[in-house]
Amino acid sequence: MLANIETVKALLSQKRRLILAGDESVLRALPAGDWIGGTIPYFMTEDGGMTSRDHVFVTEIPEIARAGRIAVYDETTVSRIAVDSPDNGYTVLIVPAFTRLHREFALDSPRYEEQFFKVVGGWIAGTHLDDIGRIAPKVFVGSTREVLESKGAALHVELPKEYQAKLGIVNIFEQGDGEPIQFPESGFAARECIVRGKRENVLDFVGRTGLDLRLPLVSDLCGTKFNVSIQAADIGKRQVSFYAPVFEGVTYRAAKPIANYAERFIAAIPSDIGQPVFACNCVLNYLHGQLEGRRAGGVFGPMTFGEIAYQLLNQTMVYITVAKRR
C-alpha cells in the first residue's frame, strides 16, 4: 500500500516487518525498525501509477512468517544470496543502481550457488529520472538506520512448513521479426554487434534498422524470454548502454511494439495469484506505457530501475506469492 510517513511510523511502532520504497528524504525520516528499503519515487497503486516524493510504498511481511532476517551484501558476498535464503520461504533483495554490486549481480547471478533453487526476488533502487547522475540511489537498513550507496540489503523470510512461496514473472514483450543481433562480449554497453555473422557498429545497426530505443532487446532461451532495456545511445563514443547486460553468444531481436501496456499487463497476469506478498514493475513500463494514473492489473508495488527474479531483469513485473501447500 502507499502510505504517508506517519502511517509508516505507526506500523513500525507496532513491530511490523516491512519492505519500503520511497524518495530518500522520506526514508531518512523513518525510525529504526525491522525494515529494509530502497529509493524510488514511482509506484503502481490501487489508484494507478503515481509519482510521489512524500509517500512510501509499504510491503508487509505476512503474519504467518516464522522469521525475517536482514542481511547486507556487497559485490564480494552477494554470491551467497541464495545459499543464505531459507529452504522454505523467500528472499527480497534491494540493490542500488549503477554500482559495482549492480554490475556483479547482473553479470554473474545465473552462476551463483543454489540461485535457481530458492525464491529470490527483489529490485534495483533508483531515483527520480530527473536526478539520474546527480543523486545516487540508496538502500536502507532500518534495524541500524544505515544508508548504503554501494551495498545491498536483503530480507530473508522463513515460512512454516505448510506454506510455500513462489516467484512469478510477467513479461509482455516478444521478439519481433527484425534482424537477429549478438554481441562479442558481455556487458552494460556495446560498441560492436554481430549481425548474421558480420561485425557492425551498434549505432550503425540502430540507424540502419530504425530500432525503437524505447523497446527492449529480447532473447529467447529455451522458451523463456529475457529483456535488455536500452538506456542511451552515445553518439560521441558510438556505443549503446543498457540497463541490464547483454551476454556474449546470446541472440537478441528488437521487441514487437506494444499498443496498450495497461491492457497487456492485465491480460498477462495470472488470474489466481491473489495479492502477492511482494511485487515490483519496471519504471520504463511506467514511462513508455504512460501508466501514470492508470492501473496495470491488480498487482501493486514500486516501479524500479530493474527487477530481480533469480537474476536481473528489465521491463518486466516480478511478484512473490505465498499459499498453503496442496
Phi, psi and omega in degrees: 000154175268129186221159174274173185299318183296322178295318180295318177301320179295320178296318180293327178293339177269010178065030176287148177261121193229151167243123190240147175225132180182177176296152182305320184298321181282325178292324177293336183277356184272149180283170175297149180177185184272074183209156167234158182203166178215154184279132171185138179253015183245136186216151166255117185242178178295340177264005180109184179296141185213142171251127181209133176262358183235015174237162180234135172271126187251124171245119184260136175293133184299148183297335181287345183300136182281327182201155175220114185246129178269136177222148179251140183229146170238188186292344179266344184245348186295341178297347179269004189303316181284325176299320180285338181294142183296151178297326176233102183158210181203165179231136172245120182248134176241128184236133177286136182293153172066029180245168176297327176297316177304312182295314181300312181297317183297318185279324192247350186302328178298344181258002180293148179297131177064013189300325183259013179249356177239163177268098181241109178237181177152202185200166180259119179291145181222210179217177166300142183301332178290343185259001181300131181086349181249322179237130182281136171300150185221154176240141184244141173248104187295328184295330180244355185059029173287144174243116188252128176258338184238354180243163177246168178228145179231149171245114178267120186248120179263136182249154172300154187297336181278357178247156182220139176260145177225146181253133179235151179230132173245115179236111185271000182265148175228157176296137174276190183262011182288181183295141176288145182224137174236172181230142184288343177208157181279148177163176180273358179213155180211136171263326183242152173224171178239119181238115181052044175084357182243140178283143181210145174296139185298319180293327175296320177297316179300313181293319184291324184263351182067035184301129176279110185291350176281343182262143179283162164277140185237129172256159178231101182252104179056039178089355177260129183267134176235131181261145169234114184273143181272124180275310183196156172250120182258104183294321181299314179274352182053050179217165177241136176252154187233158176277345173220159184285147163274153183244137179303134175084354179269138180267129179240156168223151175297142181291154171292143178299149177254122183283322183215100183303309186302312181295323180293320178296315180302318181289330186274339182285126178304140187284346188253016186275347182065217177256112182299158175277349174202143175202151171209162180222169186270138180296336177289327172296319177301315185285303185286333178273000179050054185271359178299125182080003181236137177277144175240067183089186184259026179247128189236152180165185179289152173258117201243176178271010179161151182245147179246121170220090190070316180220178182284133178236164176228147175051046176230173166248134178238139179213156176237132177243154175231130179210161176294144177293146180267000000 
